[in-house]
């Protein structure tokens, strides 16, 4: 069992804990999953965490179609935002998890959403469990419409209150175009353009249990944000605006509270300021460029690589895992909670991509603390 942990605590607000966990290979999936969750639950207790504090639980599976029902039985009635994605973990493992805990928040499961209630804020996690449509364009559009309808019930909207999305796309090499076109159309319809802002996001290979489902979207949203509370991160000396190659997402978003900032760094690849792929066929140089790009994005918002609390590393070829991970650990530290999975990026020339969440104490007294 390998469990990694990071935390953040401020003097006036809630404590946050981040975990990743892998299990040693077992003969059968059920054994591996049960052993993983038993060890994870035991580890939580060492940090004063439990299922009550668990907010996000993302699970990466090697064969989601066959493993999904087994996993549902193991999870039972877990009261977290549970996201299950077919993205095989590296090192011949069948399952890996990443988790984010908040101490002291009130949780409420509401259909497809998890509502986290604090004194000063409400965080809404949303996913659409079932889709009616077919095809990556229609499914993506249906996902965004469902999110908009849900937020409207909370006096919120996608343009002003969605902080981060994760878009998983079955067979990204063939179905990503439909996803991009649908997102572009939806954003244009709600007034989001390159002259306003987009939303931080990862669009990556990921499978769902239903083989007909080509798109799955997770999102985190905050009603009631004040003007200026979200800062969009560009790092234009390192990265191009996404609109120049026809996509609509932000490279990163800083969400500013009174006592801290959250940094949501989108899936980041080896790209230059002209939108071109750098270092073809060289995973080591691509990984270093990713870290340079992430470092530049964080620095624009007053952060640093040392503030990263949770990372996900996506590989086209799992044989590259040790090369990429060693570079990341060299740049950030070996204690970083990091999940590494097989998940091709939207351009075949990109061998590796990374996303992350960072937290630091760079808050602003303009806004309430996260409490």
NUMARZA-14456 format. One record per residue (C-alpha): residue in three letters; x, y, z. Coordinates in steps of 0.5 Angstrom, whole numbers. Layout:
! residues N
<pt titor="ALA" px="X" py="Y" pz="Z"/>
...
This chain:
! residues 371
<pt titor="UNK" px="0" py="0" pz="0"/>
<pt titor="UNK" px="3" py="7" pz="-2"/>
<pt titor="UNK" px="-1" py="13" pz="1"/>
<pt titor="UNK" px="1" py="20" pz="0"/>
<pt titor="UNK" px="-2" py="26" pz="4"/>
<pt titor="UNK" px="-1" py="34" pz="4"/>
<pt titor="UNK" px="-5" py="39" pz="8"/>
<pt titor="UNK" px="-6" py="46" pz="9"/>
<pt titor="UNK" px="-9" py="50" pz="16"/>
<pt titor="UNK" px="-10" py="57" pz="17"/>
<pt titor="UNK" px="-11" py="60" pz="24"/>
<pt titor="UNK" px="-18" py="62" pz="22"/>
<pt titor="UNK" px="-21" py="57" pz="17"/>
<pt titor="UNK" px="-22" py="50" pz="16"/>
<pt titor="UNK" px="-16" py="45" pz="15"/>
<pt titor="UNK" px="-16" py="41" pz="8"/>
<pt titor="UNK" px="-12" py="34" pz="7"/>
<pt titor="UNK" px="-11" py="31" pz="1"/>
<pt titor="UNK" px="-9" py="24" pz="0"/>
<pt titor="UNK" px="-7" py="19" pz="-6"/>
<pt titor="UNK" px="-7" py="12" pz="-5"/>
<pt titor="UNK" px="-5" py="5" pz="-9"/>
<pt titor="UNK" px="-5" py="-2" pz="-7"/>
<pt titor="UNK" px="-1" py="-7" pz="-8"/>
<pt titor="UNK" px="-3" py="-12" pz="-14"/>
<pt titor="UNK" px="-8" py="-17" pz="-11"/>
<pt titor="UNK" px="-10" py="-23" pz="-15"/>
<pt titor="UNK" px="-17" py="-21" pz="-16"/>
<pt titor="UNK" px="-20" py="-13" pz="-17"/>
<pt titor="UNK" px="-25" py="-14" pz="-11"/>
<pt titor="UNK" px="-19" py="-16" pz="-7"/>
<pt titor="UNK" px="-15" py="-10" pz="-9"/>
<pt titor="UNK" px="-20" py="-5" pz="-8"/>
<pt titor="UNK" px="-22" py="-8" pz="-1"/>
<pt titor="UNK" px="-15" py="-8" pz="1"/>
<pt titor="UNK" px="-14" py="-1" pz="-2"/>
<pt titor="UNK" px="-20" py="2" pz="2"/>
<pt titor="UNK" px="-19" py="-1" pz="8"/>
<pt titor="UNK" px="-12" py="2" pz="9"/>
<pt titor="UNK" px="-14" py="9" pz="6"/>
<pt titor="UNK" px="-19" py="9" pz="12"/>
<pt titor="UNK" px="-14" py="7" pz="17"/>
<pt titor="UNK" px="-9" py="12" pz="14"/>
<pt titor="UNK" px="-15" py="17" pz="15"/>
<pt titor="UNK" px="-15" py="16" pz="22"/>
<pt titor="UNK" px="-8" py="18" pz="23"/>
<pt titor="UNK" px="-9" py="25" pz="21"/>
<pt titor="UNK" px="-16" py="26" pz="24"/>
<pt titor="UNK" px="-20" py="25" pz="18"/>
<pt titor="UNK" px="-26" py="20" pz="16"/>
<pt titor="UNK" px="-31" py="19" pz="11"/>
<pt titor="UNK" px="-35" py="25" pz="15"/>
<pt titor="UNK" px="-29" py="30" pz="12"/>
<pt titor="UNK" px="-28" py="27" pz="5"/>
<pt titor="UNK" px="-31" py="32" pz="0"/>
<pt titor="UNK" px="-28" py="29" pz="-7"/>
<pt titor="UNK" px="-26" py="22" pz="-8"/>
<pt titor="UNK" px="-24" py="20" pz="-15"/>
<pt titor="UNK" px="-23" py="13" pz="-17"/>
<pt titor="UNK" px="-18" py="11" pz="-23"/>
<pt titor="UNK" px="-20" py="4" pz="-25"/>
<pt titor="UNK" px="-16" py="-1" pz="-30"/>
<pt titor="UNK" px="-23" py="-4" pz="-33"/>
<pt titor="UNK" px="-29" py="1" pz="-31"/>
<pt titor="UNK" px="-34" py="-3" pz="-35"/>
<pt titor="UNK" px="-33" py="-9" pz="-31"/>
<pt titor="UNK" px="-30" py="-6" pz="-25"/>
<pt titor="UNK" px="-36" py="-1" pz="-24"/>
<pt titor="UNK" px="-41" py="-5" pz="-20"/>
<pt titor="UNK" px="-36" py="-9" pz="-16"/>
<pt titor="UNK" px="-34" py="-2" pz="-14"/>
<pt titor="UNK" px="-41" py="1" pz="-12"/>
<pt titor="UNK" px="-42" py="-5" pz="-7"/>
<pt titor="UNK" px="-35" py="-3" pz="-4"/>
<pt titor="UNK" px="-37" py="4" pz="-3"/>
<pt titor="UNK" px="-44" py="3" pz="-1"/>
<pt titor="UNK" px="-48" py="10" pz="1"/>
<pt titor="UNK" px="-41" py="14" pz="1"/>
<pt titor="UNK" px="-43" py="21" pz="2"/>
<pt titor="UNK" px="-38" py="24" pz="-2"/>
<pt titor="UNK" px="-37" py="27" pz="-9"/>
<pt titor="UNK" px="-35" py="20" pz="-12"/>
<pt titor="UNK" px="-32" py="20" pz="-19"/>
<pt titor="UNK" px="-30" py="14" pz="-22"/>
<pt titor="UNK" px="-26" py="14" pz="-29"/>
<pt titor="UNK" px="-23" py="9" pz="-33"/>
<pt titor="UNK" px="-16" py="11" pz="-33"/>
<pt titor="UNK" px="-11" py="5" pz="-32"/>
<pt titor="UNK" px="-6" py="7" pz="-26"/>
<pt titor="UNK" px="1" py="5" pz="-28"/>
<pt titor="UNK" px="5" py="0" pz="-25"/>
<pt titor="UNK" px="0" py="-6" pz="-26"/>
<pt titor="UNK" px="-5" py="-3" pz="-21"/>
<pt titor="UNK" px="-12" py="-4" pz="-22"/>
<pt titor="UNK" px="-15" py="2" pz="-18"/>
<pt titor="UNK" px="-12" py="8" pz="-15"/>
<pt titor="UNK" px="-15" py="14" pz="-11"/>
<pt titor="UNK" px="-15" py="21" pz="-10"/>
<pt titor="UNK" px="-18" py="25" pz="-4"/>
<pt titor="UNK" px="-20" py="32" pz="-2"/>
<pt titor="UNK" px="-22" py="33" pz="5"/>
<pt titor="UNK" px="-25" py="39" pz="9"/>
<pt titor="UNK" px="-26" py="39" pz="17"/>
<pt titor="UNK" px="-32" py="42" pz="19"/>
<pt titor="UNK" px="-36" py="43" pz="13"/>
<pt titor="UNK" px="-43" py="40" pz="13"/>
<pt titor="UNK" px="-45" py="36" pz="7"/>
<pt titor="UNK" px="-51" py="34" pz="3"/>
<pt titor="UNK" px="-52" py="30" pz="-2"/>
<pt titor="UNK" px="-57" py="32" pz="-7"/>
<pt titor="UNK" px="-59" py="28" pz="-13"/>
<pt titor="UNK" px="-53" py="29" pz="-18"/>
<pt titor="UNK" px="-49" py="34" pz="-13"/>
<pt titor="UNK" px="-45" py="34" pz="-7"/>
<pt titor="UNK" px="-47" py="41" pz="-3"/>
<pt titor="UNK" px="-41" py="43" pz="2"/>
<pt titor="UNK" px="-44" py="48" pz="7"/>
<pt titor="UNK" px="-39" py="53" pz="11"/>
<pt titor="UNK" px="-41" py="59" pz="15"/>
<pt titor="UNK" px="-38" py="64" pz="9"/>
<pt titor="UNK" px="-39" py="59" pz="3"/>
<pt titor="UNK" px="-42" py="54" pz="-1"/>
<pt titor="UNK" px="-38" py="49" pz="-5"/>
<pt titor="UNK" px="-43" py="45" pz="-10"/>
<pt titor="UNK" px="-40" py="39" pz="-14"/>
<pt titor="UNK" px="-44" py="37" pz="-20"/>
<pt titor="UNK" px="-44" py="31" pz="-25"/>
<pt titor="UNK" px="-49" py="28" pz="-29"/>
<pt titor="UNK" px="-50" py="21" pz="-27"/>
<pt titor="UNK" px="-54" py="19" pz="-34"/>
<pt titor="UNK" px="-55" py="22" pz="-41"/>
<pt titor="UNK" px="-60" py="22" pz="-46"/>
<pt titor="UNK" px="-56" py="24" pz="-52"/>
<pt titor="UNK" px="-51" py="20" pz="-56"/>
<pt titor="UNK" px="-44" py="23" pz="-59"/>
<pt titor="UNK" px="-39" py="27" pz="-56"/>
<pt titor="UNK" px="-42" py="34" pz="-58"/>
<pt titor="UNK" px="-49" py="32" pz="-56"/>
<pt titor="UNK" px="-47" py="29" pz="-49"/>
<pt titor="UNK" px="-42" py="35" pz="-48"/>
<pt titor="UNK" px="-47" py="40" pz="-49"/>
<pt titor="UNK" px="-52" py="36" pz="-45"/>
<pt titor="UNK" px="-47" py="36" pz="-39"/>
<pt titor="UNK" px="-46" py="44" pz="-39"/>
<pt titor="UNK" px="-54" py="45" pz="-40"/>
<pt titor="UNK" px="-55" py="40" pz="-34"/>
<pt titor="UNK" px="-50" py="44" pz="-30"/>
<pt titor="UNK" px="-53" py="51" pz="-32"/>
<pt titor="UNK" px="-60" py="48" pz="-30"/>
<pt titor="UNK" px="-57" py="46" pz="-23"/>
<pt titor="UNK" px="-54" py="52" pz="-21"/>
<pt titor="UNK" px="-60" py="57" pz="-23"/>
<pt titor="UNK" px="-63" py="53" pz="-17"/>
<pt titor="UNK" px="-58" py="56" pz="-13"/>
<pt titor="UNK" px="-58" py="63" pz="-16"/>
<pt titor="UNK" px="-52" py="62" pz="-19"/>
<pt titor="UNK" px="-49" py="61" pz="-26"/>
<pt titor="UNK" px="-44" py="57" pz="-30"/>
<pt titor="UNK" px="-40" py="64" pz="-33"/>
<pt titor="UNK" px="-40" py="67" pz="-26"/>
<pt titor="UNK" px="-39" py="61" pz="-21"/>
<pt titor="UNK" px="-36" py="55" pz="-24"/>
<pt titor="UNK" px="-29" py="55" pz="-22"/>
<pt titor="UNK" px="-27" py="48" pz="-25"/>
<pt titor="UNK" px="-29" py="43" pz="-30"/>
<pt titor="UNK" px="-26" py="36" pz="-31"/>
<pt titor="UNK" px="-28" py="33" pz="-38"/>
<pt titor="UNK" px="-27" py="26" pz="-39"/>
<pt titor="UNK" px="-27" py="23" pz="-46"/>
<pt titor="UNK" px="-28" py="16" pz="-49"/>
<pt titor="UNK" px="-23" py="15" pz="-55"/>
<pt titor="UNK" px="-20" py="22" pz="-54"/>
<pt titor="UNK" px="-16" py="22" pz="-61"/>
<pt titor="UNK" px="-23" py="21" pz="-65"/>
<pt titor="UNK" px="-28" py="24" pz="-60"/>
<pt titor="UNK" px="-25" py="30" pz="-57"/>
<pt titor="UNK" px="-27" py="35" pz="-63"/>
<pt titor="UNK" px="-34" py="34" pz="-61"/>
<pt titor="UNK" px="-33" py="36" pz="-54"/>
<pt titor="UNK" px="-29" py="42" pz="-56"/>
<pt titor="UNK" px="-34" py="44" pz="-61"/>
<pt titor="UNK" px="-40" py="43" pz="-56"/>
<pt titor="UNK" px="-36" py="47" pz="-51"/>
<pt titor="UNK" px="-35" py="53" pz="-55"/>
<pt titor="UNK" px="-42" py="53" pz="-57"/>
<pt titor="UNK" px="-45" py="53" pz="-50"/>
<pt titor="UNK" px="-40" py="58" pz="-48"/>
<pt titor="UNK" px="-41" py="63" pz="-54"/>
<pt titor="UNK" px="-49" py="62" pz="-52"/>
<pt titor="UNK" px="-48" py="65" pz="-45"/>
<pt titor="UNK" px="-43" py="70" pz="-47"/>
<pt titor="UNK" px="-36" py="67" pz="-45"/>
<pt titor="UNK" px="-31" py="69" pz="-50"/>
<pt titor="UNK" px="-24" py="70" pz="-51"/>
<pt titor="UNK" px="-25" py="77" pz="-49"/>
<pt titor="UNK" px="-29" py="75" pz="-42"/>
<pt titor="UNK" px="-26" py="69" pz="-39"/>
<pt titor="UNK" px="-27" py="61" pz="-40"/>
<pt titor="UNK" px="-26" py="56" pz="-34"/>
<pt titor="UNK" px="-21" py="52" pz="-32"/>
<pt titor="UNK" px="-21" py="45" pz="-34"/>
<pt titor="UNK" px="-18" py="38" pz="-36"/>
<pt titor="UNK" px="-20" py="35" pz="-43"/>
<pt titor="UNK" px="-17" py="28" pz="-43"/>
<pt titor="UNK" px="-18" py="21" pz="-45"/>
<pt titor="UNK" px="-23" py="17" pz="-39"/>
<pt titor="UNK" px="-28" py="12" pz="-40"/>
<pt titor="UNK" px="-34" py="11" pz="-37"/>
<pt titor="UNK" px="-38" py="4" pz="-35"/>
<pt titor="UNK" px="-43" py="5" pz="-40"/>
<pt titor="UNK" px="-39" py="4" pz="-47"/>
<pt titor="UNK" px="-44" py="9" pz="-50"/>
<pt titor="UNK" px="-42" py="14" pz="-46"/>
<pt titor="UNK" px="-37" py="19" pz="-49"/>
<pt titor="UNK" px="-37" py="24" pz="-44"/>
<pt titor="UNK" px="-37" py="25" pz="-37"/>
<pt titor="UNK" px="-36" py="32" pz="-33"/>
<pt titor="UNK" px="-35" py="34" pz="-26"/>
<pt titor="UNK" px="-35" py="41" pz="-24"/>
<pt titor="UNK" px="-34" py="45" pz="-17"/>
<pt titor="UNK" px="-38" py="51" pz="-17"/>
<pt titor="UNK" px="-39" py="57" pz="-11"/>
<pt titor="UNK" px="-45" py="61" pz="-11"/>
<pt titor="UNK" px="-44" py="68" pz="-8"/>
<pt titor="UNK" px="-37" py="70" pz="-10"/>
<pt titor="UNK" px="-35" py="77" pz="-10"/>
<pt titor="UNK" px="-32" py="81" pz="-16"/>
<pt titor="UNK" px="-25" py="79" pz="-17"/>
<pt titor="UNK" px="-25" py="73" pz="-12"/>
<pt titor="UNK" px="-23" py="69" pz="-18"/>
<pt titor="UNK" px="-16" py="71" pz="-22"/>
<pt titor="UNK" px="-15" py="67" pz="-29"/>
<pt titor="UNK" px="-8" py="65" pz="-30"/>
<pt titor="UNK" px="-5" py="66" pz="-37"/>
<pt titor="UNK" px="3" py="66" pz="-36"/>
<pt titor="UNK" px="3" py="69" pz="-43"/>
<pt titor="UNK" px="11" py="68" pz="-44"/>
<pt titor="UNK" px="10" py="61" pz="-43"/>
<pt titor="UNK" px="3" py="59" pz="-46"/>
<pt titor="UNK" px="-1" py="61" pz="-51"/>
<pt titor="UNK" px="-8" py="63" pz="-50"/>
<pt titor="UNK" px="-12" py="57" pz="-51"/>
<pt titor="UNK" px="-17" py="61" pz="-56"/>
<pt titor="UNK" px="-11" py="61" pz="-62"/>
<pt titor="UNK" px="-12" py="54" pz="-63"/>
<pt titor="UNK" px="-20" py="53" pz="-62"/>
<pt titor="UNK" px="-21" py="51" pz="-55"/>
<pt titor="UNK" px="-24" py="55" pz="-50"/>
<pt titor="UNK" px="-21" py="54" pz="-43"/>
<pt titor="UNK" px="-17" py="58" pz="-38"/>
<pt titor="UNK" px="-10" py="55" pz="-36"/>
<pt titor="UNK" px="-11" py="56" pz="-29"/>
<pt titor="UNK" px="-16" py="60" pz="-24"/>
<pt titor="UNK" px="-14" py="62" pz="-17"/>
<pt titor="UNK" px="-20" py="63" pz="-12"/>
<pt titor="UNK" px="-18" py="68" pz="-7"/>
<pt titor="UNK" px="-21" py="67" pz="0"/>
<pt titor="UNK" px="-20" py="71" pz="6"/>
<pt titor="UNK" px="-14" py="67" pz="9"/>
<pt titor="UNK" px="-12" py="63" pz="3"/>
<pt titor="UNK" px="-12" py="62" pz="-4"/>
<pt titor="UNK" px="-14" py="55" pz="-8"/>
<pt titor="UNK" px="-10" py="55" pz="-15"/>
<pt titor="UNK" px="-14" py="50" pz="-20"/>
<pt titor="UNK" px="-9" py="49" pz="-25"/>
<pt titor="UNK" px="-12" py="46" pz="-32"/>
<pt titor="UNK" px="-9" py="40" pz="-35"/>
<pt titor="UNK" px="-2" py="43" pz="-38"/>
<pt titor="UNK" px="2" py="40" pz="-43"/>
<pt titor="UNK" px="9" py="42" pz="-47"/>
<pt titor="UNK" px="7" py="48" pz="-50"/>
<pt titor="UNK" px="10" py="54" pz="-52"/>
<pt titor="UNK" px="7" py="61" pz="-52"/>
<pt titor="UNK" px="5" py="60" pz="-60"/>
<pt titor="UNK" px="1" py="54" pz="-58"/>
<pt titor="UNK" px="6" py="49" pz="-61"/>
<pt titor="UNK" px="8" py="42" pz="-58"/>
<pt titor="UNK" px="15" py="43" pz="-56"/>
<pt titor="UNK" px="20" py="37" pz="-55"/>
<pt titor="UNK" px="17" py="32" pz="-60"/>
<pt titor="UNK" px="18" py="24" pz="-58"/>
<pt titor="UNK" px="22" py="27" pz="-51"/>
<pt titor="UNK" px="18" py="25" pz="-45"/>
<pt titor="UNK" px="23" py="28" pz="-40"/>
<pt titor="UNK" px="24" py="35" pz="-44"/>
<pt titor="UNK" px="16" py="35" pz="-44"/>
<pt titor="UNK" px="15" py="34" pz="-37"/>
<pt titor="UNK" px="21" py="39" pz="-35"/>
<pt titor="UNK" px="17" py="44" pz="-40"/>
<pt titor="UNK" px="10" py="42" pz="-36"/>
<pt titor="UNK" px="13" py="44" pz="-30"/>
<pt titor="UNK" px="16" py="50" pz="-32"/>
<pt titor="UNK" px="9" py="52" pz="-35"/>
<pt titor="UNK" px="6" py="50" pz="-28"/>
<pt titor="UNK" px="11" py="54" pz="-24"/>
<pt titor="UNK" px="9" py="60" pz="-29"/>
<pt titor="UNK" px="2" py="60" pz="-28"/>
<pt titor="UNK" px="2" py="59" pz="-20"/>
<pt titor="UNK" px="7" py="65" pz="-20"/>
<pt titor="UNK" px="3" py="69" pz="-24"/>
<pt titor="UNK" px="-2" py="69" pz="-18"/>
<pt titor="UNK" px="3" py="69" pz="-12"/>
<pt titor="UNK" px="4" py="61" pz="-12"/>
<pt titor="UNK" px="10" py="57" pz="-13"/>
<pt titor="UNK" px="11" py="49" pz="-14"/>
<pt titor="UNK" px="12" py="48" pz="-6"/>
<pt titor="UNK" px="4" py="50" pz="-6"/>
<pt titor="UNK" px="2" py="44" pz="-10"/>
<pt titor="UNK" px="-2" py="39" pz="-5"/>
<pt titor="UNK" px="-5" py="34" pz="-11"/>
<pt titor="UNK" px="-3" py="32" pz="-18"/>
<pt titor="UNK" px="-5" py="28" pz="-23"/>
<pt titor="UNK" px="0" py="26" pz="-28"/>
<pt titor="UNK" px="-3" py="23" pz="-35"/>
<pt titor="UNK" px="1" py="19" pz="-40"/>
<pt titor="UNK" px="0" py="16" pz="-47"/>
<pt titor="UNK" px="5" py="11" pz="-46"/>
<pt titor="UNK" px="6" py="8" pz="-39"/>
<pt titor="UNK" px="13" py="6" pz="-40"/>
<pt titor="UNK" px="14" py="13" pz="-39"/>
<pt titor="UNK" px="12" py="13" pz="-32"/>
<pt titor="UNK" px="18" py="13" pz="-28"/>
<pt titor="UNK" px="22" py="18" pz="-33"/>
<pt titor="UNK" px="16" py="23" pz="-32"/>
<pt titor="UNK" px="15" py="22" pz="-24"/>
<pt titor="UNK" px="22" py="23" pz="-22"/>
<pt titor="UNK" px="22" py="29" pz="-26"/>
<pt titor="UNK" px="16" py="32" pz="-22"/>
<pt titor="UNK" px="19" py="29" pz="-15"/>
<pt titor="UNK" px="25" py="32" pz="-17"/>
<pt titor="UNK" px="22" py="39" pz="-18"/>
<pt titor="UNK" px="16" py="39" pz="-12"/>
<pt titor="UNK" px="19" py="33" pz="-7"/>
<pt titor="UNK" px="17" py="26" pz="-7"/>
<pt titor="UNK" px="12" py="27" pz="-1"/>
<pt titor="UNK" px="7" py="30" pz="-7"/>
<pt titor="UNK" px="0" py="26" pz="-7"/>
<pt titor="UNK" px="1" py="24" pz="-14"/>
<pt titor="UNK" px="-4" py="19" pz="-18"/>
<pt titor="UNK" px="-1" py="17" pz="-25"/>
<pt titor="UNK" px="-5" py="14" pz="-30"/>
<pt titor="UNK" px="-5" py="12" pz="-37"/>
<pt titor="UNK" px="-10" py="17" pz="-41"/>
<pt titor="UNK" px="-8" py="20" pz="-48"/>
<pt titor="UNK" px="-8" py="28" pz="-48"/>
<pt titor="UNK" px="-12" py="31" pz="-54"/>
<pt titor="UNK" px="-6" py="32" pz="-59"/>
<pt titor="UNK" px="-2" py="25" pz="-60"/>
<pt titor="UNK" px="5" py="29" pz="-60"/>
<pt titor="UNK" px="4" py="30" pz="-53"/>
<pt titor="UNK" px="6" py="25" pz="-49"/>
<pt titor="UNK" px="5" py="27" pz="-42"/>
<pt titor="UNK" px="0" py="32" pz="-38"/>
<pt titor="UNK" px="-1" py="34" pz="-31"/>
<pt titor="UNK" px="-6" py="38" pz="-27"/>
<pt titor="UNK" px="-6" py="40" pz="-20"/>
<pt titor="UNK" px="-9" py="43" pz="-14"/>
<pt titor="UNK" px="-5" py="48" pz="-10"/>
<pt titor="UNK" px="-6" py="52" pz="-3"/>
<pt titor="UNK" px="-3" py="57" pz="0"/>
<pt titor="UNK" px="-4" py="63" pz="5"/>
<pt titor="UNK" px="-4" py="69" pz="0"/>
<pt titor="UNK" px="-11" py="71" pz="2"/>
<pt titor="UNK" px="-14" py="78" pz="2"/>
<pt titor="UNK" px="-18" py="81" pz="7"/>
<pt titor="UNK" px="-23" py="84" pz="2"/>
<pt titor="UNK" px="-26" py="77" pz="2"/>
<pt titor="UNK" px="-29" py="72" pz="8"/>
<pt titor="UNK" px="-24" py="67" pz="10"/>
<pt titor="UNK" px="-26" py="59" pz="8"/>
<pt titor="UNK" px="-30" py="57" pz="14"/>
